[in-house]
Every structure is written in C-alpha cells, then in structure tokens.
C-alpha cells in the first residue's frame, strides 16, 4: 500500500488542535488543487495515473495489480465516505483524499480503518498517506464488554429513554444508591442491617464514596441519610 512505502510526515499535534472546524473548511483546498499532489504521490511509486475515469476522480494502475482509486474532496464528510464505499465494489485499494485535517482526527482514522478505506491529506502541496485501506479487525475490549453486560444485568427495569440528552442517566449504581437512601431515610442503620434489609451488596462502598452527597457517617459502620438523600429517596418513591 502507499503508506507502507512512504514516510508519514504529519504536522505536530498542537498545530491540528489550533484549527477550529470552520478554519479547516476555509483553509481547505479546492478539489482540483488536490489532484497534482496526489498524482505525484502515486507516480512516485510507479503508477500510471489518470483523472475522471468512469466517475472516479483518480485511477492509478501499476502492472497487473488492482487499480488504486482516489476520491478527492475539500473536507471529510459523509458524502465522501459514501463515495469511497461505492468504489470498494471496483477495488480494495480506495483512498479518500482531503485538503484539510479533519476536526476529529482519531475518529476519522478509526472510521476509515473500519470501512477498509485509505486516507490521504494534502497540505501545502504535499500529499501524505494517513491510513492505508487494509482489512479492519477490531480488538475486543473484554473489560468494557464485561462492564456493559454487568450494568445491563444489575439495572432494574428500563428506567431511561433511548437517545436522551441533558438528563441524568439512571444507572445500576444510582438505583442501588437510591435503595440505600430509602433505607436510611427512616433513620441511621449499620451496613449489616442495610444489607439484610434490601438488595444493596455494595452498600459499604456507596455510602463511603458518597458520590451524590446523600449519606453521612454517624459512627463507625453506621450511616444516615442527609437532607439531599432523603429528598432523593422521596422523589424516587413518588412521595
């Protein structure tokens, strides 16, 4: 692939972050200005390059190898991604070439890898390969997968509405904290008494961490609900 044969001369990270999305769009080159640097990149590796072939912006051929297809756009966006996916029906070597660094570089690279698309960025007349179009095999994060299943199993009912924003999410931890607050609303209890009275296996950690400010220690091993905790328990019970 192209990147395997070329050094990747990327700007310093601070330079990327200093540009806002609108600045990137203003600094992006017209698509026609991307062609010459991309063509030079490909020709430097022995490809014969031609533009606008059967709807493809750039097609490069080297011997009997499958063609390399490059789609040019000023900035990264859904339209360009859809073009790239369509070109995968013609070749496995499809690159997206853009004239400005994307606003979210990490997610853009991850998306290209997942889709099997390459990424080229043209800056100051130079085309650099950022991602090669190789088959993507995501590494499973077993710790996150275990946490996901654990949260699903511990959460009681379905208290949230999918797609909600700007509102607290009712997690299994919050549900258990509310049960602890409900137990302590009537008066102080020991941790042993709390565990015996309800399904609160993590009561000790919850009251000690006191994430929500609902609990206070009365004496060793004994806790009570604060005013905020009593209000939370009352709201949860509908009282």
KETORNU-820313 format. One line per field, with one value per residue (C-alpha): residue number from 1; residue in three letters; x, y, z. Coordinates in nm, 4 decimals, decimal comma, always signed. Example, Ala and Ser with C-alpha at 12.3 -4.5 7.8 and 13.67 -1.06 7.14 Angstrom:
nr	(1 2)
rest	(ALA SER)
u	(+1,2300 +1,3670)
v	(-0,4500 -0,1060)
w	(+0,7800 +0,7140)
//
This chain:
nr	(1 2 3 4 5 6 7 8 9 10 11 12 13 14 15 16 17 18 19 20 21 22 23 24 25 26 27 28 29 30 31 32 33 34 35 36 37 38 39 40 41 42 43 44 45 46 47 48 49 50 51 52 53 54 55 56 57 58 59 60 61 62 63 64 65 66 67 68 69 70 71 72 73 74 75 76 77 78 79 80 81 82 83 84 85 86 87 88 89 90 91 92 93 94 95 96 97 98 99 100 101 102 103 104 105 106 107 108 109 110 111 112 113 114 115 116 117 118 119 120 121 122 123 124 125 126 127 128 129 130 131 132 133 134 135 136 137 138 139 140 141 142 143 144 145 146 147 148 149 150 151 152 153 154 155 156 157 158 159 160 161 162 163 164 165 166 167 168 169 170 171 172 173 174 175 176 177 178 179 180 181 182 183 184 185 186 187 188 189 190 191 192 193 194 195 196 197 198 199 200 201 202 203 204 205 206 207 208 209 210 211 212 213 214 215 216 217 218 219 220 221 222 223 224 225 226 227 228 229 230 231 232 233 234 235 236 237 238 239)
rest	(UNK UNK UNK UNK UNK UNK UNK UNK UNK UNK UNK UNK UNK UNK UNK UNK UNK UNK UNK UNK UNK UNK UNK UNK UNK UNK UNK UNK UNK UNK UNK UNK UNK UNK UNK UNK UNK UNK UNK UNK UNK UNK UNK UNK UNK UNK UNK UNK UNK UNK UNK UNK UNK UNK UNK UNK UNK UNK UNK UNK UNK UNK UNK UNK UNK UNK UNK UNK UNK UNK UNK UNK UNK UNK UNK UNK UNK UNK UNK UNK UNK UNK UNK UNK UNK UNK UNK UNK UNK UNK UNK UNK UNK UNK UNK UNK UNK UNK UNK UNK UNK UNK UNK UNK UNK UNK UNK UNK UNK UNK UNK UNK UNK UNK UNK UNK UNK UNK UNK UNK UNK UNK UNK UNK UNK UNK UNK UNK UNK UNK UNK UNK UNK UNK UNK UNK UNK UNK UNK UNK UNK UNK UNK UNK UNK UNK UNK UNK UNK UNK UNK UNK UNK UNK UNK UNK UNK UNK UNK UNK UNK UNK UNK UNK UNK UNK UNK UNK UNK UNK UNK UNK UNK UNK UNK UNK UNK UNK UNK UNK UNK UNK UNK UNK UNK UNK UNK UNK UNK UNK UNK UNK UNK UNK UNK UNK UNK UNK UNK UNK UNK UNK UNK UNK UNK UNK UNK UNK UNK UNK UNK UNK UNK UNK UNK UNK UNK UNK UNK UNK UNK UNK UNK UNK UNK UNK UNK UNK UNK UNK UNK UNK UNK UNK UNK UNK UNK UNK UNK)
u	(+0,0000 +0,1024 +0,1695 +0,3882 +0,6392 +0,6233 +0,7227 +0,4232 +0,5135 +0,2276 +0,2168 +0,2675 -0,0394 -0,0621 -0,0955 -0,4007 -0,5801 -0,5317 -0,7678 -1,1417 -1,3692 -1,4618 -1,0969 -1,0289 -1,3058 -1,1737 -0,8197 -0,9262 -0,8039 -1,0424 -1,0687 -0,8812 -0,5804 -0,5610 -0,5084 -0,1490 -0,0036 -0,1996 -0,0874 +0,2751 +0,2435 +0,1165 +0,3533 +0,6415 +0,5541 +0,5349 +0,1645 +0,0166 -0,2364 -0,5417 -0,8232 -1,2020 -1,2233 -1,5756 -1,6863 -1,3739 -1,1722 -0,8348 -0,7422 -0,3859 -0,2635 +0,0686 +0,1283 -0,1250 -0,2119 -0,5685 -0,6271 -0,5854 -0,8860 -0,8757 -1,1751 -1,0996 -1,2881 -1,2026 -1,3084 -1,4001 -1,7724 -2,0452 -2,0702 -1,7027 -1,7332 -2,0306 -1,8323 -1,5462 -1,7742 -1,9217 -1,5723 -1,4898 -1,7026 -1,4291 -1,1119 -0,9896 -0,7425 -0,9637 -0,8343 -1,0155 -0,8040 -0,8921 -0,7438 -0,7594 -0,7132 -1,0494 -1,1867 -1,1739 -0,8607 -0,8717 -1,2327 -1,1770 -0,8834 -1,0815 -1,3782 -1,1597 -0,9928 -1,3268 -1,4598 -1,1413 -1,0759 -0,7457 -0,6979 -0,4693 -0,4314 -0,2951 -0,1306 +0,0990 +0,1121 +0,2182 +0,0048 +0,0631 -0,0903 -0,2514 -0,4354 -0,3936 -0,7035 -0,6366 -0,8979 -1,0078 -1,0232 -1,1267 -0,9695 -1,2325 -1,2132 -1,3124 -1,3097 -1,5559 -1,7697 -1,7864 -1,8818 -2,1514 -2,3121 -2,2773 -2,4569 -2,7354 -2,7804 -2,7746 -3,0028 -3,3622 -3,6226 -3,5702 -3,5772 -3,4217 -3,5418 -3,3073 -3,1478 -3,1890 -2,9530 -2,9018 -3,0745 -2,9312 -2,8995 -3,0394 -2,7545 -2,7476 -2,5174 -2,7662 -3,0517 -2,8634 -2,7686 -3,1375 -3,2236 -2,9600 -3,1057 -3,4533 -3,3363 -3,1603 -3,4417 -3,6154 -3,3048 -2,9410 -2,8543 -2,5456 -2,4111 -2,5034 -2,8625 -2,8805 -2,7602 -3,0061 -3,2988 -3,2599 -3,0592 -2,7655 -2,4494 -2,2338 -2,3783 -2,0428 -1,8710 -2,1718 -2,2148 -1,8393 -1,7834 -2,0977 -2,0940 -2,4296 -2,3952 -2,6799 -2,5072 -2,3243 -2,1403 -2,2892 -2,0338 -1,8149 -2,0157 -2,3356 -2,4701 -2,7657 -2,9263 -2,8555 -3,1359 -3,0431 -3,0545 -3,3984 -3,5246 -3,3817 -3,5437 -3,8771 -3,8643 -3,7732 -4,0657 -4,3046 -4,3763)
v	(+0,0000 +0,3609 +0,4360 +0,1303 +0,2816 +0,6439 +0,8276 +0,9863 +1,3490 +1,4635 +1,8115 +1,8459 +1,7710 +2,1258 +2,2526 +2,0348 +2,1345 +2,5060 +2,4991 +2,5144 +2,3231 +2,6433 +2,7367 +2,3944 +2,4459 +2,7901 +2,6552 +2,3505 +2,3486 +2,3205 +1,9629 +2,0364 +2,1571 +1,8177 +1,6321 +1,7289 +1,6313 +1,3041 +1,2266 +1,2981 +1,0661 +0,7817 +0,8375 +0,8345 +0,4718 +0,3711 +0,4108 +0,5420 +0,7970 +0,9319 +1,1550 +1,1269 +0,7658 +0,6201 +0,8528 +0,8024 +1,1154 +0,9401 +0,5942 +0,4646 +0,1406 -0,0391 -0,3520 -0,6260 -0,5007 -0,3991 -0,0289 +0,2319 +0,4650 +0,8042 +1,0279 +1,3970 +1,6337 +1,9598 +1,8295 +1,4984 +1,4226 +1,1655 +1,2229 +1,1383 +0,8274 +0,7056 +0,7614 +0,5589 +0,2728 +0,2669 +0,2469 -0,0601 -0,2551 -0,1770 -0,2194 -0,2948 -0,0043 +0,3007 +0,6224 +0,9372 +1,2483 +1,5711 +1,9207 +1,9886 +1,7932 +1,6613 +1,8138 +1,4801 +1,3094 +0,9998 +0,9094 +0,9801 +0,7391 +0,4793 +0,5115 +0,4722 +0,1626 +0,0082 +0,0641 -0,0516 +0,2905 +0,4736 +0,8397 +1,0977 +1,4555 +1,7247 +2,0153 +2,2791 +2,0978 +1,7658 +1,4508 +1,2263 +0,8858 +0,8730 +0,5397 +0,2512 +0,0549 -0,2703 -0,5152 -0,3956 -0,6371 -0,4508 -0,5649 -0,6639 -0,4795 -0,7553 -0,5271 -0,2854 -0,5726 -0,7214 -0,3826 -0,3420 -0,6783 -0,6217 -0,2889 -0,4436 -0,7293 -0,5159 -0,2411 -0,2946 -0,2420 +0,0074 +0,3496 +0,5508 +0,6611 +0,5829 +0,8888 +1,1059 +1,4007 +1,6600 +1,4484 +1,2159 +0,8513 +0,6029 +0,3572 +0,0397 +0,2236 +0,5102 +0,2642 +0,0907 +0,4270 +0,5220 +0,1971 +0,2806 +0,6301 +0,4817 +0,2529 +0,5361 +0,7881 +0,6376 +0,6663 +0,5554 +0,1917 -0,0232 -0,1635 -0,5136 -0,4075 -0,2370 -0,5475 -0,7626 -0,5302 -0,4897 -0,5828 -0,3486 -0,5635 -0,2554 -0,0506 -0,0057 +0,1401 +0,3534 +0,5250 +0,5726 +0,7202 +0,9346 +1,0338 +1,2124 +1,3685 +1,1562 +0,9949 +1,0864 +0,8764 +0,8691 +0,6359 +0,3514 +0,1262 +0,3305 +0,5795 +0,8147 +0,9939 +1,3639 +1,6039 +1,5596 +1,1837 +1,1989 +1,4187 +1,1774 +0,8790 +1,0633 +1,1564 +0,8001 +0,6581 +0,9133 +1,0593)
w	(+0,0000 -0,0430 +0,3231 +0,3660 +0,1229 +0,2292 +0,5481 +0,7171 +0,7703 +0,9915 +1,1491 +1,5199 +1,7267 +1,8558 +1,5009 +1,4406 +1,7553 +1,6911 +1,3929 +1,4556 +1,2122 +1,0271 +0,9921 +0,8441 +0,5931 +0,4960 +0,4600 +0,2601 -0,0972 -0,3954 -0,5158 -0,8391 -0,6359 -0,4652 -0,7895 -0,8692 -0,5253 -0,5237 -0,8785 -0,7837 -0,4837 -0,6993 -0,9888 -0,7436 -0,6760 -1,0369 -1,1060 -1,4288 -1,3154 -1,4963 -1,3742 -1,4104 -1,5230 -1,5210 -1,2421 -1,0268 -0,9533 -0,9777 -1,1054 -1,0812 -1,2393 -1,1944 -1,3972 -1,3289 -0,9793 -0,8925 -0,9559 -0,6845 -0,6718 -0,5020 -0,4385 -0,3838 -0,1540 +0,0159 +0,3582 +0,5157 +0,5254 +0,4780 +0,1036 +0,0582 +0,2746 +0,0707 -0,2483 -0,1077 -0,0060 -0,3561 -0,5106 -0,2986 -0,5468 -0,8038 -0,5990 -0,2488 -0,2742 -0,2296 -0,0739 +0,0350 -0,0249 +0,1565 +0,1577 +0,5310 +0,8512 +0,9812 +1,3004 +1,4819 +1,3587 +1,5785 +1,4978 +1,1278 +1,1139 +1,3084 +1,0720 +0,7638 +0,9073 +1,0000 +0,6466 +0,4754 +0,3209 +0,2963 +0,3873 +0,2256 +0,3463 +0,1133 +0,2934 +0,1404 -0,1891 -0,0340 -0,0169 +0,2853 +0,3451 +0,6899 +0,6650 +0,4231 +0,3157 +0,4973 +0,6318 +0,9740 +1,2666 +1,5817 +1,9061 +2,1577 +2,4861 +2,7274 +3,0290 +2,8684 +2,7389 +3,0900 +3,2355 +2,9698 +3,0478 +3,4218 +3,4013 +3,1949 +3,4409 +3,7569 +3,6317 +3,7429 +3,4728 +3,1907 +3,3614 +3,0776 +2,7352 +2,4475 +2,2886 +2,5984 +2,6369 +2,9100 +3,1729 +3,4386 +3,3353 +3,5857 +3,6252 +3,8343 +4,0765 +4,1156 +4,1647 +4,4444 +4,5979 +4,5969 +4,7734 +5,0351 +5,0747 +5,1096 +5,3900 +5,5746 +5,5300 +5,8331 +6,0494 +6,0824 +6,0136 +6,0206 +5,6957 +5,8103 +5,8743 +5,5338 +5,3510 +5,5392 +5,4643 +5,0874 +4,7778 +4,8401 +4,8140 +4,7510 +5,0363 +5,2081 +4,9035 +4,8096 +5,1469 +5,1915 +4,8462 +4,8837 +4,5170 +4,5333 +4,8770 +5,0127 +5,3105 +5,6272 +5,8824 +6,2319 +6,3856 +6,2725 +6,0414 +6,0886 +5,8360 +5,7945 +5,5010 +5,4530 +5,3628 +4,9970 +5,0395 +5,1986 +4,9137 +4,6548 +4,8266 +4,8464 +4,4773 +4,3790 +4,5716 +4,4278 +4,7664)
//
